[in-house]
Amino acid sequence: MTIHWCGTGLSAIPGLRKLIEEGHAVVVWNRTTTKAEEAVGDIAHDIRSFDMGAITAATAKDDIVVSMLPGDWHVPLAEMCLARGANFVSSSYIAPEMRALDTAFREAGLISINEVGLDPGIDHLMAHALVADYRANASYDASADISFISYCGGIPKHPNPFRYKFSWSPLGVLKALRSPSKSIKNFTELNVSRPWDAISSYAAPLASPETFEVYPNRDSLPFMADYQFEPSWRIKEFVRGTLRLNGWKDAWADVFTEIETLSGPEGDARLKEMSDGFWNENAYDEGEPDRVVMCVGLKAEQDGGEIFNKTYVMDAWGDARGTAMARLVSIPVSLAVKAVLSRQICAGVHPAPHDPKLVAEWLKEVDTLAQHLQVVDHLA
């Protein structure tokens, strides 16, 4: 059983190296083999130039194909896995086209597991743990008002005037600012077309409490089902969002103003121009530490009082092991690969696992990757 790891970008390396160092049979695929050799050439035994025809021919029954490539490659690779009788792993969100393959994967007895990186990934594990904790708690009440928040952000360890730094091309960040979001606030669906119109302040219960700017990201609503919220629960707040340093909104005000005016091919060209400028001015320096902060919280209220209120908090930064972002994205991917190898995940298309044993095991591993990981009980 061979692991075909596709893509050796900055966020792929620690998990890839972990699998190789543990003795798994790994073929490393990258569009530029020299970059792959620079990243893992000291330990990898098989590095090949990525090509759809070549990887199709090399993929055998029960193999695992890991896609750390851009998102438009995930579905074609998953479809190839179905044709070859192989399994698929990615850290990315499950696109509708991927979800449509669920029946085919189930009928073939094959696995496609996605959303097993940082966000999405670790945040899902924290949410599953908190929901399970609440259900098992003596205070559990199905009629309580439920509030759920999940915020994550990659931010500079040493803040700069722009209040943000880039590990790779800023174009993805700029395009994300044009994406609408859906969440729930005060029992009502909140639809936001521009993220900067929904920025609020969030006090993170870190070891040293710190306030950040946060805003909703994408469509949060489908995740209520994935987190196994009861349809009868009264949802006061439900939001999955992005976390930024205080002052980010002001520092980016001119960016927001211009993005709002851009459209069509000319707008895309201007976005690319802006991206290049930001990369030149605000990229991480060699060896400069990044930082990742994640907070996932679940609160239940009954008769005006809190009956449950806990928050998972994580704070991690770059150190001698490399960047925090790379560790927290790729190591969970490697855990998913090993779970597929050991058949701990059932056939079909899935996000990060709900299984309490896997959730506990993976969060225990995350504890070794982050400098701070804690469940804060606000009622203790």
BAGU-220167 format. One record per residue (C-alpha): residue number from 1; residue in one letter; x, y, z. Coordinates in steps of 0.05 Angstrom, whole numbers. Example, Ala and Ser with C-alpha at 12.3 -4.5 7.8 and 13.67 -1.06 7.14 Angstrom:
% residues 2
pt k = 1&r = A&px = 246&py = -90&pz = 156
pt k = 2&r = S&px = 273&py = -21&pz = 143
This chain:
% residues 380
pt k = 1&r = M&px = 0&py = 0&pz = 0
pt k = 2&r = T&px = 34&py = 64&pz = -25
pt k = 3&r = I&px = 21&py = 136&pz = -4
pt k = 4&r = H&px = 24&py = 184&pz = -63
pt k = 5&r = W&px = 36&py = 253&pz = -33
pt k = 6&r = C&px = 22&py = 307&pz = -84
pt k = 7&r = G&px = 50&py = 376&pz = -71
pt k = 8&r = T&px = 109&py = 400&pz = -30
pt k = 9&r = G&px = 89&py = 472&pz = -15
pt k = 10&r = L&px = 105&py = 507&pz = 50
pt k = 11&r = S&px = 47&py = 477&pz = 89
pt k = 12&r = A&px = 59&py = 405&pz = 66
pt k = 13&r = I&px = 128&py = 389&pz = 91
pt k = 14&r = P&px = 124&py = 369&pz = 165
pt k = 15&r = G&px = 69&py = 318&pz = 154
pt k = 16&r = L&px = 103&py = 290&pz = 93
pt k = 17&r = R&px = 170&py = 283&pz = 129
pt k = 18&r = K&px = 135&py = 250&pz = 188
pt k = 19&r = L&px = 106&py = 195&pz = 143
pt k = 20&r = I&px = 172&py = 183&pz = 109
pt k = 21&r = E&px = 211&py = 182&pz = 174
pt k = 22&r = E&px = 162&py = 132&pz = 204
pt k = 23&r = G&px = 179&py = 84&pz = 147
pt k = 24&r = H&px = 116&py = 87&pz = 105
pt k = 25&r = A&px = 122&py = 75&pz = 30
pt k = 26&r = V&px = 115&py = 145&pz = 1
pt k = 27&r = V&px = 120&py = 170&pz = -70
pt k = 28&r = V&px = 129&py = 246&pz = -71
pt k = 29&r = W&px = 97&py = 282&pz = -130
pt k = 30&r = N&px = 110&py = 355&pz = -146
pt k = 31&r = R&px = 105&py = 396&pz = -209
pt k = 32&r = T&px = 177&py = 418&pz = -197
pt k = 33&r = T&px = 219&py = 361&pz = -173
pt k = 34&r = T&px = 277&py = 406&pz = -153
pt k = 35&r = K&px = 232&py = 439&pz = -100
pt k = 36&r = A&px = 211&py = 371&pz = -74
pt k = 37&r = E&px = 284&py = 350&pz = -70
pt k = 38&r = E&px = 301&py = 413&pz = -31
pt k = 39&r = A&px = 244&py = 398&pz = 18
pt k = 40&r = V&px = 251&py = 323&pz = 29
pt k = 41&r = G&px = 307&py = 299&pz = -16
pt k = 42&r = D&px = 349&py = 281&pz = 45
pt k = 43&r = I&px = 300&py = 226&pz = 66
pt k = 44&r = A&px = 253&py = 212&pz = 7
pt k = 45&r = H&px = 269&py = 152&pz = -36
pt k = 46&r = D&px = 221&py = 166&pz = -93
pt k = 47&r = I&px = 208&py = 236&pz = -121
pt k = 48&r = R&px = 171&py = 244&pz = -186
pt k = 49&r = S&px = 145&py = 300&pz = -231
pt k = 50&r = F&px = 70&py = 308&pz = -221
pt k = 51&r = D&px = 30&py = 290&pz = -283
pt k = 52&r = M&px = -41&py = 263&pz = -283
pt k = 53&r = G&px = -24&py = 208&pz = -331
pt k = 54&r = A&px = 38&py = 187&pz = -292
pt k = 55&r = I&px = 4&py = 185&pz = -224
pt k = 56&r = T&px = -56&py = 148&pz = -253
pt k = 57&r = A&px = -10&py = 94&pz = -280
pt k = 58&r = A&px = 27&py = 90&pz = -213
pt k = 59&r = T&px = -34&py = 86&pz = -168
pt k = 60&r = A&px = -55&py = 16&pz = -148
pt k = 61&r = K&px = -113&py = -14&pz = -110
pt k = 62&r = D&px = -117&py = 8&pz = -36
pt k = 63&r = D&px = -63&py = 62&pz = -46
pt k = 64&r = I&px = -74&py = 130&pz = -15
pt k = 65&r = V&px = -69&py = 194&pz = -56
pt k = 66&r = V&px = -57&py = 258&pz = -15
pt k = 67&r = S&px = -71&py = 323&pz = -50
pt k = 68&r = M&px = -35&py = 384&pz = -23
pt k = 69&r = L&px = -43&py = 416&pz = -91
pt k = 70&r = P&px = -89&py = 475&pz = -108
pt k = 71&r = G&px = -163&py = 460&pz = -98
pt k = 72&r = D&px = -180&py = 449&pz = -171
pt k = 73&r = W&px = -139&py = 385&pz = -170
pt k = 74&r = H&px = -176&py = 351&pz = -113
pt k = 75&r = V&px = -237&py = 325&pz = -150
pt k = 76&r = P&px = -199&py = 300&pz = -211
pt k = 77&r = L&px = -151&py = 262&pz = -165
pt k = 78&r = A&px = -209&py = 234&pz = -124
pt k = 79&r = E&px = -243&py = 211&pz = -188
pt k = 80&r = M&px = -178&py = 178&pz = -209
pt k = 81&r = C&px = -176&py = 143&pz = -141
pt k = 82&r = L&px = -245&py = 115&pz = -153
pt k = 83&r = A&px = -223&py = 89&pz = -221
pt k = 84&r = R&px = -161&py = 57&pz = -192
pt k = 85&r = G&px = -191&py = 30&pz = -127
pt k = 86&r = A&px = -151&py = 78&pz = -83
pt k = 87&r = N&px = -166&py = 125&pz = -25
pt k = 88&r = F&px = -161&py = 201&pz = -23
pt k = 89&r = V&px = -139&py = 252&pz = 30
pt k = 90&r = S&px = -138&py = 328&pz = 28
pt k = 91&r = S&px = -138&py = 385&pz = 79
pt k = 92&r = S&px = -187&py = 427&pz = 38
pt k = 93&r = Y&px = -261&py = 441&pz = 45
pt k = 94&r = I&px = -307&py = 389&pz = 13
pt k = 95&r = A&px = -332&py = 420&pz = -52
pt k = 96&r = P&px = -401&py = 401&pz = -77
pt k = 97&r = E&px = -368&py = 361&pz = -133
pt k = 98&r = M&px = -329&py = 321&pz = -81
pt k = 99&r = R&px = -391&py = 310&pz = -38
pt k = 100&r = A&px = -426&py = 283&pz = -100
pt k = 101&r = L&px = -375&py = 226&pz = -101
pt k = 102&r = D&px = -398&py = 200&pz = -33
pt k = 103&r = T&px = -442&py = 144&pz = -59
pt k = 104&r = A&px = -389&py = 121&pz = -108
pt k = 105&r = F&px = -336&py = 119&pz = -53
pt k = 106&r = R&px = -383&py = 82&pz = -6
pt k = 107&r = E&px = -403&py = 30&pz = -58
pt k = 108&r = A&px = -330&py = 19&pz = -75
pt k = 109&r = G&px = -310&py = 11&pz = -2
pt k = 110&r = L&px = -261&py = 69&pz = -9
pt k = 111&r = I&px = -247&py = 131&pz = 33
pt k = 112&r = S&px = -243&py = 204&pz = 15
pt k = 113&r = I&px = -227&py = 244&pz = 77
pt k = 114&r = N&px = -220&py = 320&pz = 73
pt k = 115&r = E&px = -219&py = 380&pz = 119
pt k = 116&r = V&px = -163&py = 350&pz = 161
pt k = 117&r = G&px = -115&py = 408&pz = 164
pt k = 118&r = L&px = -116&py = 468&pz = 211
pt k = 119&r = D&px = -179&py = 505&pz = 191
pt k = 120&r = P&px = -216&py = 464&pz = 168
pt k = 121&r = G&px = -190&py = 407&pz = 210
pt k = 122&r = I&px = -167&py = 420&pz = 280
pt k = 123&r = D&px = -226&py = 466&pz = 291
pt k = 124&r = H&px = -273&py = 408&pz = 273
pt k = 125&r = L&px = -240&py = 364&pz = 325
pt k = 126&r = M&px = -249&py = 417&pz = 379
pt k = 127&r = A&px = -322&py = 427&pz = 360
pt k = 128&r = H&px = -336&py = 352&pz = 363
pt k = 129&r = A&px = -302&py = 348&pz = 431
pt k = 130&r = L&px = -342&py = 406&pz = 459
pt k = 131&r = V&px = -409&py = 381&pz = 433
pt k = 132&r = A&px = -395&py = 312&pz = 462
pt k = 133&r = D&px = -375&py = 344&pz = 528
pt k = 134&r = Y&px = -440&py = 384&pz = 531
pt k = 135&r = R&px = -483&py = 324&pz = 514
pt k = 136&r = A&px = -450&py = 284&pz = 570
pt k = 137&r = N&px = -454&py = 341&pz = 620
pt k = 138&r = A&px = -503&py = 338&pz = 677
pt k = 139&r = S&px = -527&py = 407&pz = 658
pt k = 140&r = Y&px = -547&py = 387&pz = 588
pt k = 141&r = D&px = -615&py = 415&pz = 569
pt k = 142&r = A&px = -643&py = 406&pz = 498
pt k = 143&r = S&px = -683&py = 469&pz = 505
pt k = 144&r = A&px = -624&py = 514&pz = 522
pt k = 145&r = D&px = -601&py = 571&pz = 478
pt k = 146&r = I&px = -536&py = 551&pz = 442
pt k = 147&r = S&px = -479&py = 596&pz = 421
pt k = 148&r = F&px = -421&py = 570&pz = 381
pt k = 149&r = I&px = -359&py = 607&pz = 356
pt k = 150&r = S&px = -299&py = 583&pz = 318
pt k = 151&r = Y&px = -244&py = 633&pz = 301
pt k = 152&r = C&px = -176&py = 619&pz = 270
pt k = 153&r = G&px = -122&py = 662&pz = 241
pt k = 154&r = G&px = -50&py = 660&pz = 218
pt k = 155&r = I&px = -18&py = 725&pz = 243
pt k = 156&r = P&px = 53&py = 752&pz = 251
pt k = 157&r = K&px = 86&py = 734&pz = 317
pt k = 158&r = H&px = 117&py = 804&pz = 315
pt k = 159&r = P&px = 63&py = 852&pz = 291
pt k = 160&r = N&px = 78&py = 899&pz = 233
pt k = 161&r = P&px = 42&py = 964&pz = 213
pt k = 162&r = F&px = 0&py = 925&pz = 162
pt k = 163&r = R&px = -22&py = 879&pz = 218
pt k = 164&r = Y&px = -12&py = 818&pz = 174
pt k = 165&r = K&px = 44&py = 781&pz = 137
pt k = 166&r = F&px = 42&py = 731&pz = 80
pt k = 167&r = S&px = 75&py = 663&pz = 76
pt k = 168&r = W&px = 55&py = 656&pz = 2
pt k = 169&r = S&px = 19&py = 696&pz = -52
pt k = 170&r = P&px = -31&py = 745&pz = -22
pt k = 171&r = L&px = -79&py = 734&pz = -80
pt k = 172&r = G&px = -119&py = 681&pz = -43
pt k = 173&r = V&px = -129&py = 727&pz = 17
pt k = 174&r = L&px = -152&py = 784&pz = -28
pt k = 175&r = K&px = -201&py = 740&pz = -66
pt k = 176&r = A&px = -229&py = 713&pz = 0
pt k = 177&r = L&px = -247&py = 785&pz = 19
pt k = 178&r = R&px = -296&py = 785&pz = -40
pt k = 179&r = S&px = -333&py = 723&pz = -14
pt k = 180&r = P&px = -400&py = 729&pz = 22
pt k = 181&r = S&px = -413&py = 693&pz = 88
pt k = 182&r = K&px = -472&py = 664&pz = 126
pt k = 183&r = S&px = -477&py = 656&pz = 201
pt k = 184&r = I&px = -527&py = 663&pz = 258
pt k = 185&r = K&px = -529&py = 722&pz = 305
pt k = 186&r = N&px = -583&py = 735&pz = 357
pt k = 187&r = F&px = -624&py = 676&pz = 331
pt k = 188&r = T&px = -625&py = 706&pz = 261
pt k = 189&r = E&px = -588&py = 687&pz = 198
pt k = 190&r = L&px = -535&py = 739&pz = 183
pt k = 191&r = N&px = -516&py = 746&pz = 109
pt k = 192&r = V&px = -454&py = 789&pz = 96
pt k = 193&r = S&px = -428&py = 805&pz = 27
pt k = 194&r = R&px = -366&py = 843&pz = 51
pt k = 195&r = P&px = -327&py = 815&pz = 110
pt k = 196&r = W&px = -305&py = 883&pz = 134
pt k = 197&r = D&px = -377&py = 902&pz = 147
pt k = 198&r = A&px = -382&py = 847&pz = 200
pt k = 199&r = I&px = -316&py = 856&pz = 238
pt k = 200&r = S&px = -324&py = 852&pz = 313
pt k = 201&r = S&px = -279&py = 847&pz = 374
pt k = 202&r = Y&px = -265&py = 781&pz = 408
pt k = 203&r = A&px = -230&py = 772&pz = 474
pt k = 204&r = A&px = -192&py = 706&pz = 469
pt k = 205&r = P&px = -183&py = 669&pz = 535
pt k = 206&r = L&px = -110&py = 654&pz = 523
pt k = 207&r = A&px = -59&py = 644&pz = 578
pt k = 208&r = S&px = -50&py = 719&pz = 573
pt k = 209&r = P&px = -118&py = 745&pz = 550
pt k = 210&r = E&px = -115&py = 781&pz = 484
pt k = 211&r = T&px = -166&py = 817&pz = 440
pt k = 212&r = F&px = -171&py = 806&pz = 365
pt k = 213&r = E&px = -214&py = 828&pz = 307
pt k = 214&r = V&px = -258&py = 773&pz = 278
pt k = 215&r = Y&px = -308&py = 766&pz = 221
pt k = 216&r = P&px = -352&py = 709&pz = 193
pt k = 217&r = N&px = -322&py = 667&pz = 138
pt k = 218&r = R&px = -357&py = 627&pz = 83
pt k = 219&r = D&px = -424&py = 593&pz = 99
pt k = 220&r = S&px = -424&py = 570&pz = 171
pt k = 221&r = L&px = -494&py = 540&pz = 171
pt k = 222&r = P&px = -480&py = 470&pz = 142
pt k = 223&r = F&px = -431&py = 456&pz = 198
pt k = 224&r = M&px = -486&py = 453&pz = 250
pt k = 225&r = A&px = -505&py = 385&pz = 220
pt k = 226&r = D&px = -433&py = 362&pz = 216
pt k = 227&r = Y&px = -423&py = 381&pz = 290
pt k = 228&r = Q&px = -485&py = 340&pz = 305
pt k = 229&r = F&px = -527&py = 397&pz = 332
pt k = 230&r = E&px = -598&py = 374&pz = 345
pt k = 231&r = P&px = -649&py = 404&pz = 296
pt k = 232&r = S&px = -691&py = 424&pz = 357
pt k = 233&r = W&px = -635&py = 464&pz = 390
pt k = 234&r = R&px = -647&py = 539&pz = 395
pt k = 235&r = I&px = -586&py = 570&pz = 361
pt k = 236&r = K&px = -571&py = 639&pz = 387
pt k = 237&r = E&px = -503&py = 645&pz = 352
pt k = 238&r = F&px = -465&py = 602&pz = 304
pt k = 239&r = V&px = -404&py = 628&pz = 268
pt k = 240&r = R&px = -341&py = 601&pz = 238
pt k = 241&r = G&px = -295&py = 659&pz = 223
pt k = 242&r = T&px = -227&py = 690&pz = 213
pt k = 243&r = L&px = -184&py = 721&pz = 267
pt k = 244&r = R&px = -138&py = 781&pz = 256
pt k = 245&r = L&px = -95&py = 826&pz = 299
pt k = 246&r = N&px = -126&py = 887&pz = 330
pt k = 247&r = G&px = -118&py = 946&pz = 282
pt k = 248&r = W&px = -125&py = 903&pz = 220
pt k = 249&r = K&px = -189&py = 936&pz = 197
pt k = 250&r = D&px = -158&py = 1005&pz = 199
pt k = 251&r = A&px = -93&py = 982&pz = 168
pt k = 252&r = W&px = -131&py = 951&pz = 110
pt k = 253&r = A&px = -184&py = 1005&pz = 101
pt k = 254&r = D&px = -156&py = 1028&pz = 34
pt k = 255&r = V&px = -152&py = 956&pz = 10
pt k = 256&r = F&px = -226&py = 945&pz = 27
pt k = 257&r = T&px = -246&py = 1010&pz = -8
pt k = 258&r = E&px = -210&py = 990&pz = -72
pt k = 259&r = I&px = -232&py = 917&pz = -73
pt k = 260&r = E&px = -304&py = 940&pz = -71
pt k = 261&r = T&px = -295&py = 975&pz = -138
pt k = 262&r = L&px = -262&py = 917&pz = -175
pt k = 263&r = S&px = -297&py = 871&pz = -223
pt k = 264&r = G&px = -286&py = 831&pz = -287
pt k = 265&r = P&px = -218&py = 817&pz = -320
pt k = 266&r = E&px = -192&py = 886&pz = -304
pt k = 267&r = G&px = -210&py = 876&pz = -231
pt k = 268&r = D&px = -174&py = 809&pz = -230
pt k = 269&r = A&px = -113&py = 841&pz = -261
pt k = 270&r = R&px = -113&py = 895&pz = -208
pt k = 271&r = L&px = -120&py = 843&pz = -153
pt k = 272&r = K&px = -58&py = 808&pz = -181
pt k = 273&r = E&px = -21&py = 874&pz = -181
pt k = 274&r = M&px = -41&py = 888&pz = -109
pt k = 275&r = S&px = -20&py = 817&pz = -90
pt k = 276&r = D&px = 49&py = 827&pz = -119
pt k = 277&r = G&px = 57&py = 892&pz = -82
pt k = 278&r = F&px = 36&py = 863&pz = -15
pt k = 279&r = W&px = 83&py = 804&pz = -25
pt k = 280&r = N&px = 141&py = 851&pz = -35
pt k = 281&r = E&px = 123&py = 894&pz = 25
pt k = 282&r = N&px = 95&py = 845&pz = 76
pt k = 283&r = A&px = 123&py = 775&pz = 65
pt k = 284&r = Y&px = 154&py = 738&pz = 124
pt k = 285&r = D&px = 229&py = 746&pz = 127
pt k = 286&r = E&px = 273&py = 684&pz = 127
pt k = 287&r = G&px = 267&py = 651&pz = 195
pt k = 288&r = E&px = 215&py = 701&pz = 221
pt k = 289&r = P&px = 164&py = 665&pz = 266
pt k = 290&r = D&px = 91&py = 663&pz = 247
pt k = 291&r = R&px = 34&py = 652&pz = 296
pt k = 292&r = V&px = -32&py = 615&pz = 294
pt k = 293&r = V&px = -89&py = 629&pz = 343
pt k = 294&r = M&px = -152&py = 586&pz = 345
pt k = 295&r = C&px = -211&py = 592&pz = 392
pt k = 296&r = V&px = -272&py = 545&pz = 389
pt k = 297&r = G&px = -326&py = 556&pz = 441
pt k = 298&r = L&px = -394&py = 527&pz = 460
pt k = 299&r = K&px = -442&py = 560&pz = 508
pt k = 300&r = A&px = -511&py = 539&pz = 531
pt k = 301&r = E&px = -558&py = 587&pz = 568
pt k = 302&r = Q&px = -623&py = 571&pz = 604
pt k = 303&r = D&px = -669&py = 621&pz = 639
pt k = 304&r = G&px = -619&py = 677&pz = 630
pt k = 305&r = G&px = -560&py = 640&pz = 661
pt k = 306&r = E&px = -503&py = 599&pz = 632
pt k = 307&r = I&px = -506&py = 524&pz = 644
pt k = 308&r = F&px = -446&py = 506&pz = 601
pt k = 309&r = N&px = -391&py = 549&pz = 573
pt k = 310&r = K&px = -324&py = 521&pz = 549
pt k = 311&r = T&px = -273&py = 545&pz = 498
pt k = 312&r = Y&px = -216&py = 507&pz = 465
pt k = 313&r = V&px = -158&py = 556&pz = 457
pt k = 314&r = M&px = -94&py = 544&pz = 418
pt k = 315&r = D&px = -34&py = 589&pz = 409
pt k = 316&r = A&px = 24&py = 566&pz = 367
pt k = 317&r = W&px = 84&py = 600&pz = 334
pt k = 318&r = G&px = 143&py = 584&pz = 290
pt k = 319&r = D&px = 204&py = 555&pz = 324
pt k = 320&r = A&px = 262&py = 509&pz = 309
pt k = 321&r = R&px = 213&py = 459&pz = 280
pt k = 322&r = G&px = 191&py = 509&pz = 227
pt k = 323&r = T&px = 128&py = 550&pz = 218
pt k = 324&r = A&px = 67&py = 539&pz = 261
pt k = 325&r = M&px = 22&py = 539&pz = 200
pt k = 326&r = A&px = 61&py = 483&pz = 166
pt k = 327&r = R&px = 58&py = 439&pz = 229
pt k = 328&r = L&px = -15&py = 451&pz = 242
pt k = 329&r = V&px = -37&py = 439&pz = 170
pt k = 330&r = S&px = 5&py = 379&pz = 150
pt k = 331&r = I&px = 13&py = 338&pz = 213
pt k = 332&r = P&px = -63&py = 327&pz = 219
pt k = 333&r = V&px = -62&py = 306&pz = 146
pt k = 334&r = S&px = -10&py = 254&pz = 163
pt k = 335&r = L&px = -55&py = 230&pz = 220
pt k = 336&r = A&px = -112&py = 223&pz = 171
pt k = 337&r = V&px = -68&py = 182&pz = 124
pt k = 338&r = K&px = -51&py = 134&pz = 180
pt k = 339&r = A&px = -124&py = 129&pz = 200
pt k = 340&r = V&px = -140&py = 108&pz = 129
pt k = 341&r = L&px = -83&py = 58&pz = 129
pt k = 342&r = S&px = -111&py = 26&pz = 193
pt k = 343&r = R&px = -183&py = 29&pz = 168
pt k = 344&r = Q&px = -205&py = 72&pz = 226
pt k = 345&r = I&px = -250&py = 113&pz = 179
pt k = 346&r = C&px = -309&py = 84&pz = 142
pt k = 347&r = A&px = -320&py = 86&pz = 67
pt k = 348&r = G&px = -348&py = 149&pz = 36
pt k = 349&r = V&px = -332&py = 223&pz = 31
pt k = 350&r = H&px = -319&py = 253&pz = 100
pt k = 351&r = P&px = -292&py = 314&pz = 136
pt k = 352&r = A&px = -249&py = 308&pz = 199
pt k = 353&r = P&px = -273&py = 248&pz = 241
pt k = 354&r = H&px = -326&py = 250&pz = 296
pt k = 355&r = D&px = -301&py = 186&pz = 329
pt k = 356&r = P&px = -284&py = 204&pz = 402
pt k = 357&r = K&px = -222&py = 159&pz = 402
pt k = 358&r = L&px = -193&py = 192&pz = 340
pt k = 359&r = V&px = -213&py = 262&pz = 363
pt k = 360&r = A&px = -177&py = 251&pz = 429
pt k = 361&r = E&px = -115&py = 220&pz = 395
pt k = 362&r = W&px = -109&py = 276&pz = 344
pt k = 363&r = L&px = -119&py = 332&pz = 395
pt k = 364&r = K&px = -65&py = 299&pz = 438
pt k = 365&r = E&px = -18&py = 304&pz = 378
pt k = 366&r = V&px = -39&py = 377&pz = 367
pt k = 367&r = D&px = -19&py = 391&pz = 439
pt k = 368&r = T&px = 53&py = 373&pz = 419
pt k = 369&r = L&px = 50&py = 420&pz = 359
pt k = 370&r = A&px = 24&py = 482&pz = 394
pt k = 371&r = Q&px = 58&py = 520&pz = 450
pt k = 372&r = H&px = -10&py = 528&pz = 485
pt k = 373&r = L&px = -72&py = 485&pz = 481
pt k = 374&r = Q&px = -125&py = 488&pz = 535
pt k = 375&r = V&px = -199&py = 478&pz = 548
pt k = 376&r = V&px = -223&py = 538&pz = 588
pt k = 377&r = D&px = -284&py = 525&pz = 631
pt k = 378&r = H&px = -315&py = 594&pz = 642
pt k = 379&r = L&px = -360&py = 567&pz = 697
pt k = 380&r = A&px = -306&py = 535&pz = 738
